[in-house]
Amino acid sequence: MFRDSSRAEQQAAKAVRYLSSRNEHFAHERHIAIEGARTAGLQIVALEDHPSLQDLVVTLHHAYTHTLQQTNAIKIIENHEGMRVVNNTR
């Protein structure tokens, strides 16, 4: 993300401070708004600027949300080759 910048270390340090700030985020499951991420120096591309990609991401999100709500699954990890691990409640 900062590879080509002459200030890469400073930019990375600023991003790390923002992302690891307990005062800002409290816990790691908290939402990070696009404006805050950009202010921290992260290079963000808005999903809304790419409608076809946004549709695919929202579809995937809904598929996982429904799966987690309608089954005993509590965690799903899947790679690009279709291999997956699904943790279920007992």
C-alpha positions in Angstrom: 0.0 0.0 0.0 2.8 2.4 0.8 5.6 0.7 -1.1 6.2 3.4 -3.7 6.0 6.3 -1.1 9.1 8.0 0.2 7.2 8.3 3.5 6.2 4.6 3.7 7.3 4.0 7.2 5.6 7.1 8.6 2.4 6.3 6.7 2.4 2.7 7.9 3.0 3.8 11.5 0.1 6.3 11.3 -2.2 3.6 9.9 -1.1 1.1 12.6 -1.7 3.7 15.4 -5.2 4.3 14.0 -6.1 0.7 13.5 -4.8 -0.4 16.9 -6.2 2.5 18.9 -8.3 1.1 21.7 -9.8 4.6 22.3 -10.9 4.7 18.6 -12.2 1.2 18.1 -12.6 -0.4 21.5 -12.6 -4.0 20.1 -11.6 -5.5 16.8 -15.2 -6.3 15.6 -16.1 -2.6 15.4 -16.9 -1.0 12.1 -14.2 1.3 10.6 -15.8 4.0 8.5 -14.2 4.8 5.1 -13.6 8.4 6.1 -11.7 7.4 9.2 -9.6 4.9 7.2 -8.8 7.5 4.6 -7.9 10.0 7.3 -5.5 7.4 8.8 -3.8 7.3 5.4 -5.1 4.0 4.2 -5.7 3.8 0.4 -9.4 2.9 0.2 -11.4 2.2 -2.9 -15.2 2.5 -2.2 -17.1 -0.6 -3.1 -20.0 1.7 -4.2 -17.7 2.9 -7.0 -17.8 -0.6 -8.6 -21.4 -1.7 -8.9 -20.7 -5.2 -10.3 -18.1 -6.0 -7.6 -20.4 -4.5 -5.0 -23.2 -6.9 -6.1 -20.9 -9.9 -5.9 -19.7 -8.9 -2.4 -23.2 -8.2 -1.1 -24.4 -11.6 -2.5 -21.6 -13.4 -0.8 -22.3 -11.5 2.4 -25.9 -12.5 2.3 -25.0 -16.2 1.6 -22.8 -16.3 4.6 -25.2 -14.4 6.8 -28.0 -16.8 6.0 -25.8 -19.8 6.5 -24.7 -18.6 9.9 -28.2 -17.8 11.0 -29.9 -20.9 9.7 -27.3 -23.6 10.6 -25.1 -24.5 13.6 -22.1 -23.0 11.8 -20.4 -20.3 13.9 -17.3 -19.7 11.7 -16.6 -20.3 8.0 -13.2 -20.1 6.4 -12.9 -20.7 2.7 -10.0 -20.2 0.2 -9.9 -19.4 -3.5 -9.8 -23.1 -4.3 -13.1 -24.0 -2.6 -11.4 -25.6 0.4 -13.3 -24.7 3.6 -13.4 -25.2 7.3 -16.7 -24.8 9.1 -16.8 -24.7 12.9 -20.2 -25.7 14.4 -21.8 -25.4 17.8 -22.2 -28.7 19.6 
